[in-house]
Amino acid sequence: MKRTVRAALDEAASAIGAVDARALATHAWDVTRAWLAANPMQVLSETQEARLASLVAQRTLGQPVAYLTGSREFWSRDFAVGPGVLIPRPDTETLVEAALERIGGEASICDLGTGSGAIAVTLACERRRARVVATDASPAAIAIARANALAHGATVEFREGSWYAPVAGEAFDLIVSNPPYVAAGDAHLARGDLRFEPRGALTDESEDGLASLREIVAGATGHLLPGGWILVEHGYDQADACRSLLAAAGFAGLVSLADLAGIPRVAGGRRE
Ligand SMILES: C[S@@+](CC[C@H](N)C(=O)[O-])C[C@H]1O[C@@H](n2cnc3c(N)ncnc32)[C@H](O)[C@@H]1O
């Protein structure tokens, strides 16, 4: 016997939880959450049932929901994601908020390690007259970020290469980065969604997870205009280390900003 929306959702929820079940059902059936709520007694076709069952099976094996649906919301916009890029995290909105507070309309911005383009595309959308350059060492990430910029009508210059190499000789009003900062031996790398995300987006293989942050902070003065800001996201236990790196590099007006859970996750400073 064919099943109703409610019966299929209940069964999926018992395997993967109600939130993930709804997210996968909206994707599998190409409907909205409002439609699910309004049509609990709708009878599903075999194809619809099979589509949801396949996604639930993959989720049960640990595949991130965002990779199964192909998108994740960031700063109220949908970003295409796939196994080649980090899934944007709500915590990173703290970095975007801090960036928007510090730049005017015509600022020049450099996003290092852009991934899906979540930060660069959001800043370009929120500051239409800004000049935004975004770099990443991963060609797969650059391709996805480019598609996201196109989808949101954002003008971003994408360049492939390691940290400052693609912006040699250039200086900006703002440098932002959410680099890999998980320590190489951190057990979280073997848990949850992180198992499926590109390792190079999560860790730079350093023992303390700070190698990329060291390189980015050390190189920032040479790529910032006078009065320009650097803002970096870091791990929950790296705030003091980042502050020391910024102070050692000669930055003024050091700031430490907390994420939605109240944990310091963004550090920044101003070039005098
Ligand atoms: C934590 S992810 C951040 C992605 C995105 N900015 C975000 O916030 O969702 C780090 C990104 O840095 C990139 N990356 C790693 N090493 C790099 C390097 N040496 N030079 C440039 N990008 C690098 C990775 O490919 C990845 O896209």
PDBQT file of the ligand as one rigid body, heavy atoms in Angstrom, charges set to zero:
ROOT
HETATM    1  C1  LIG A 301      37.290  26.440   6.811  1.00  0.00    +0.000 C 
HETATM    2  S1  LIG A 301      37.170  26.478   5.022  1.00  0.00    +0.000 S 
HETATM    3  C2  LIG A 301      36.289  28.012   4.858  1.00  0.00    +0.000 C 
HETATM    4  C3  LIG A 301      35.427  28.101   3.642  1.00  0.00    +0.000 C 
HETATM    5  C4  LIG A 301      34.538  29.350   3.595  1.00  0.00    +0.000 C 
HETATM    6  N1  LIG A 301      35.333  30.569   3.630  1.00  0.00    +0.000 N 
HETATM    7  C5  LIG A 301      33.543  29.345   4.721  1.00  0.00    +0.000 C 
HETATM    8  O1  LIG A 301      33.716  30.124   5.663  1.00  0.00    +0.000 OA
HETATM    9  O2  LIG A 301      32.579  28.575   4.673  1.00  0.00    +0.000 OA
HETATM   10  C6  LIG A 301      38.840  26.874   4.589  1.00  0.00    +0.000 C 
HETATM   11  C7  LIG A 301      39.108  27.086   3.104  1.00  0.00    +0.000 C 
HETATM   12  O3  LIG A 301      40.499  27.386   2.953  1.00  0.00    +0.000 OA
HETATM   13  C8  LIG A 301      40.988  26.744   1.801  1.00  0.00    +0.000 C 
HETATM   14  N2  LIG A 301      42.448  26.575   1.937  1.00  0.00    +0.000 N 
HETATM   15  C9  LIG A 301      43.132  25.651   2.641  1.00  0.00    +0.000 A 
HETATM   16  N3  LIG A 301      44.449  25.854   2.527  1.00  0.00    +0.000 NA
HETATM   17  C10 LIG A 301      44.613  26.940   1.714  1.00  0.00    +0.000 A 
HETATM   18  C11 LIG A 301      45.739  27.658   1.235  1.00  0.00    +0.000 A 
HETATM   19  N4  LIG A 301      46.979  27.305   1.540  1.00  0.00    +0.000 N 
HETATM   20  N5  LIG A 301      45.517  28.728   0.445  1.00  0.00    +0.000 NA
HETATM   21  C12 LIG A 301      44.253  29.115   0.129  1.00  0.00    +0.000 A 
HETATM   22  N6  LIG A 301      43.145  28.474   0.558  1.00  0.00    +0.000 NA
HETATM   23  C13 LIG A 301      43.316  27.412   1.348  1.00  0.00    +0.000 A 
HETATM   24  C14 LIG A 301      40.241  25.434   1.737  1.00  0.00    +0.000 C 
HETATM   25  O4  LIG A 301      40.239  24.901   0.431  1.00  0.00    +0.000 OA
HETATM   26  C15 LIG A 301      38.854  25.865   2.232  1.00  0.00    +0.000 C 
HETATM   27  O5  LIG A 301      38.023  26.222   1.155  1.00  0.00    +0.000 OA
ENDROOT
TORSDOF 0
